[in-house]
Amino acid sequence: MPLALWALTLSAFAIGTTEFVIVGLVPTIANDLGVSLPSA
């Protein structure tokens, strides 16, 4: 696999994973900050 394609694949995976992790943490962060889930 060419280096550029490998870098693009790894970057796309990392960005996608990061988004799902943040979405999973939103309820905890909202609770810690004392705001409702819809406003977070």
Biopython code that builds the backbone (N, CA, C, O; Angstrom):
import numpy as np
from Bio.PDB.StructureBuilder import StructureBuilder

atoms = [
    (1, "MET", "N", (0.861, -1.171, 0.000)),
    (1, "MET", "CA", (0.000, 0.000, 0.000)),
    (1, "MET", "C", (0.909, 1.237, 0.000)),
    (1, "MET", "O", (1.864, 1.297, 0.774)),
    (2, "PRO", "N", (0.623, 2.216, -0.855)),
    (2, "PRO", "CA", (1.430, 3.440, -0.874)),
    (2, "PRO", "C", (1.329, 4.189, 0.456)),
    (2, "PRO", "O", (0.313, 4.118, 1.148)),
    (3, "LEU", "N", (2.380, 4.893, 0.793)),
    (3, "LEU", "CA", (2.438, 5.613, 2.063)),
    (3, "LEU", "C", (1.310, 6.636, 2.189)),
    (3, "LEU", "O", (0.724, 6.777, 3.262)),
    (4, "ALA", "N", (1.002, 7.344, 1.113)),
    (4, "ALA", "CA", (-0.058, 8.351, 1.162)),
    (4, "ALA", "C", (-1.415, 7.715, 1.462)),
    (4, "ALA", "O", (-2.203, 8.263, 2.234)),
    (5, "LEU", "N", (-1.682, 6.581, 0.864)),
    (5, "LEU", "CA", (-2.952, 5.892, 1.110)),
    (5, "LEU", "C", (-3.021, 5.377, 2.539)),
    (5, "LEU", "O", (-4.076, 5.436, 3.171)),
    (6, "TRP", "N", (-1.915, 4.879, 3.047)),
    (6, "TRP", "CA", (-1.846, 4.408, 4.430)),
    (6, "TRP", "C", (-2.118, 5.565, 5.392)),
    (6, "TRP", "O", (-2.871, 5.405, 6.353)),
    (7, "ALA", "N", (-1.510, 6.727, 5.143)),
    (7, "ALA", "CA", (-1.704, 7.900, 5.996)),
    (7, "ALA", "C", (-3.155, 8.370, 5.950)),
    (7, "ALA", "O", (-3.720, 8.731, 6.982)),
    (8, "LEU", "N", (-3.755, 8.369, 4.775)),
    (8, "LEU", "CA", (-5.151, 8.784, 4.634)),
    (8, "LEU", "C", (-6.084, 7.829, 5.368)),
    (8, "LEU", "O", (-7.023, 8.269, 6.031)),
    (9, "THR", "N", (-5.838, 6.544, 5.257)),
    (9, "THR", "CA", (-6.653, 5.543, 5.944)),
    (9, "THR", "C", (-6.558, 5.696, 7.455)),
    (9, "THR", "O", (-7.572, 5.672, 8.152)),
    (10, "LEU", "N", (-5.351, 5.853, 7.951)),
    (10, "LEU", "CA", (-5.149, 6.018, 9.388)),
    (10, "LEU", "C", (-5.793, 7.300, 9.897)),
    (10, "LEU", "O", (-6.387, 7.307, 10.975)),
    (11, "SER", "N", (-5.684, 8.376, 9.141)),
    (11, "SER", "CA", (-6.286, 9.650, 9.538)),
    (11, "SER", "C", (-7.806, 9.559, 9.583)),
    (11, "SER", "O", (-8.427, 10.046, 10.528)),
    (12, "ALA", "N", (-8.403, 8.948, 8.584)),
    (12, "ALA", "CA", (-9.863, 8.808, 8.551)),
    (12, "ALA", "C", (-10.351, 7.964, 9.721)),
    (12, "ALA", "O", (-11.368, 8.283, 10.337)),
    (13, "PHE", "N", (-9.635, 6.898, 10.027)),
    (13, "PHE", "CA", (-10.011, 6.057, 11.160)),
    (13, "PHE", "C", (-9.898, 6.831, 12.469)),
    (13, "PHE", "O", (-10.785, 6.742, 13.318)),
    (14, "ALA", "N", (-8.828, 7.583, 12.639)),
    (14, "ALA", "CA", (-8.613, 8.338, 13.874)),
    (14, "ALA", "C", (-9.680, 9.409, 14.065)),
    (14, "ALA", "O", (-10.191, 9.581, 15.171)),
    (15, "ILE", "N", (-10.018, 10.123, 13.010)),
    (15, "ILE", "CA", (-11.040, 11.166, 13.110)),
    (15, "ILE", "C", (-12.400, 10.548, 13.421)),
    (15, "ILE", "O", (-13.126, 11.067, 14.269)),
    (16, "GLY", "N", (-12.756, 9.463, 12.763)),
    (16, "GLY", "CA", (-14.034, 8.795, 13.025)),
    (16, "GLY", "C", (-14.119, 8.264, 14.439)),
    (16, "GLY", "O", (-15.153, 8.396, 15.094)),
    (17, "THR", "N", (-13.045, 7.666, 14.912)),
    (17, "THR", "CA", (-13.023, 7.130, 16.275)),
    (17, "THR", "C", (-13.152, 8.247, 17.298)),
    (17, "THR", "O", (-13.880, 8.112, 18.282)),
    (18, "THR", "N", (-12.446, 9.351, 17.069)),
    (18, "THR", "CA", (-12.501, 10.486, 17.986)),
    (18, "THR", "C", (-13.922, 11.019, 18.109)),
    (18, "THR", "O", (-14.369, 11.337, 19.211)),
    (19, "GLU", "N", (-14.638, 11.121, 16.993)),
    (19, "GLU", "CA", (-16.005, 11.638, 17.031)),
    (19, "GLU", "C", (-16.919, 10.726, 17.845)),
    (19, "GLU", "O", (-17.745, 11.217, 18.615)),
    (20, "PHE", "N", (-16.789, 9.429, 17.691)),
    (20, "PHE", "CA", (-17.635, 8.513, 18.453)),
    (20, "PHE", "C", (-17.301, 8.546, 19.938)),
    (20, "PHE", "O", (-18.196, 8.400, 20.770)),
    (21, "VAL", "N", (-16.040, 8.733, 20.286)),
    (21, "VAL", "CA", (-15.644, 8.816, 21.693)),
    (21, "VAL", "C", (-16.243, 10.063, 22.323)),
    (21, "VAL", "O", (-16.768, 9.997, 23.435)),
    (22, "ILE", "N", (-16.177, 11.196, 21.637)),
    (22, "ILE", "CA", (-16.727, 12.441, 22.169)),
    (22, "ILE", "C", (-18.237, 12.326, 22.350)),
    (22, "ILE", "O", (-18.771, 12.757, 23.372)),
    (23, "VAL", "N", (-18.928, 11.752, 21.377)),
    (23, "VAL", "CA", (-20.380, 11.575, 21.488)),
    (23, "VAL", "C", (-20.715, 10.698, 22.687)),
    (23, "VAL", "O", (-21.712, 10.937, 23.369)),
    (24, "GLY", "N", (-19.905, 9.699, 22.947)),
    (24, "GLY", "CA", (-20.137, 8.830, 24.097)),
    (24, "GLY", "C", (-19.889, 9.519, 25.423)),
    (24, "GLY", "O", (-20.466, 9.130, 26.439)),
    (25, "LEU", "N", (-19.045, 10.532, 25.432)),
    (25, "LEU", "CA", (-18.719, 11.235, 26.674)),
    (25, "LEU", "C", (-19.610, 12.440, 26.953)),
    (25, "LEU", "O", (-19.549, 13.000, 28.048)),
    (26, "VAL", "N", (-20.429, 12.851, 25.999)),
    (26, "VAL", "CA", (-21.261, 14.043, 26.176)),
    (26, "VAL", "C", (-22.147, 13.960, 27.420)),
    (26, "VAL", "O", (-22.203, 14.942, 28.160)),
    (27, "PRO", "N", (-22.840, 12.857, 27.699)),
    (27, "PRO", "CA", (-23.660, 12.821, 28.915)),
    (27, "PRO", "C", (-22.844, 13.028, 30.195)),
    (27, "PRO", "O", (-23.303, 13.708, 31.112)),
    (28, "THR", "N", (-21.671, 12.463, 30.264)),
    (28, "THR", "CA", (-20.825, 12.622, 31.444)),
    (28, "THR", "C", (-20.338, 14.054, 31.578)),
    (28, "THR", "O", (-20.345, 14.614, 32.674)),
    (29, "ILE", "N", (-19.916, 14.647, 30.475)),
    (29, "ILE", "CA", (-19.438, 16.027, 30.503)),
    (29, "ILE", "C", (-20.575, 16.969, 30.875)),
    (29, "ILE", "O", (-20.378, 17.887, 31.671)),
    (30, "ALA", "N", (-21.761, 16.757, 30.312)),
    (30, "ALA", "CA", (-22.911, 17.602, 30.632)),
    (30, "ALA", "C", (-23.263, 17.490, 32.105)),
    (30, "ALA", "O", (-23.578, 18.493, 32.746)),
    (31, "ASN", "N", (-23.212, 16.290, 32.645)),
    (31, "ASN", "CA", (-23.515, 16.094, 34.059)),
    (31, "ASN", "C", (-22.487, 16.806, 34.940)),
    (31, "ASN", "O", (-22.853, 17.443, 35.927)),
    (32, "ASP", "N", (-21.218, 16.702, 34.593)),
    (32, "ASP", "CA", (-20.166, 17.354, 35.376)),
    (32, "ASP", "C", (-20.279, 18.872, 35.331)),
    (32, "ASP", "O", (-19.973, 19.548, 36.313)),
    (33, "LEU", "N", (-20.715, 19.408, 34.200)),
    (33, "LEU", "CA", (-20.845, 20.855, 34.067)),
    (33, "LEU", "C", (-22.182, 21.372, 34.581)),
    (33, "LEU", "O", (-22.385, 22.582, 34.679)),
    (34, "GLY", "N", (-23.084, 20.473, 34.905)),
    (34, "GLY", "CA", (-24.381, 20.868, 35.446)),
    (34, "GLY", "C", (-25.332, 21.430, 34.407)),
    (34, "GLY", "O", (-26.170, 22.270, 34.733)),
    (35, "VAL", "N", (-25.223, 20.989, 33.178)),
    (35, "VAL", "CA", (-26.141, 21.429, 32.131)),
    (35, "VAL", "C", (-26.946, 20.233, 31.646)),
    (35, "VAL", "O", (-26.556, 19.081, 31.838)),
    (36, "SER", "N", (-28.086, 20.531, 31.011)),
    (36, "SER", "CA", (-28.909, 19.439, 30.503)),
    (36, "SER", "C", (-28.279, 18.857, 29.244)),
    (36, "SER", "O", (-27.474, 19.511, 28.581)),
    (37, "LEU", "N", (-28.643, 17.653, 28.930)),
    (37, "LEU", "CA", (-28.079, 16.973, 27.766)),
    (37, "LEU", "C", (-28.422, 17.685, 26.452)),
    (37, "LEU", "O", (-27.542, 17.809, 25.600)),
    (38, "PRO", "N", (-29.662, 18.158, 26.246)),
    (38, "PRO", "CA", (-29.939, 18.868, 24.986)),
    (38, "PRO", "C", (-29.147, 20.164, 24.824)),
    (38, "PRO", "O", (-28.804, 20.539, 23.703)),
    (39, "SER", "N", (-28.854, 20.848, 25.921)),
    (39, "SER", "CA", (-28.091, 22.090, 25.789)),
    (39, "SER", "C", (-26.602, 21.834, 25.622)),
    (39, "SER", "O", (-25.860, 22.722, 25.201)),
    (40, "ALA", "N", (-26.157, 20.617, 25.950)),
    (40, "ALA", "CA", (-24.736, 20.302, 25.780)),
    (40, "ALA", "C", (-24.474, 20.027, 24.329)),
    (40, "ALA", "O", (-23.339, 19.738, 23.950)),
]
sb = StructureBuilder()
sb.init_structure("model")
sb.init_model(0)
sb.init_chain("A")
sb.init_seg("    ")
for serial, (resi, resn, name, xyz) in enumerate(atoms, 1):
    if name == "N":
        sb.init_residue(resn, " ", resi, " ")
    sb.init_atom(name, np.array(xyz, "f"), 0.0, 1.0, " ", f" {name:<3s}", serial, name[0])
structure = sb.get_structure()
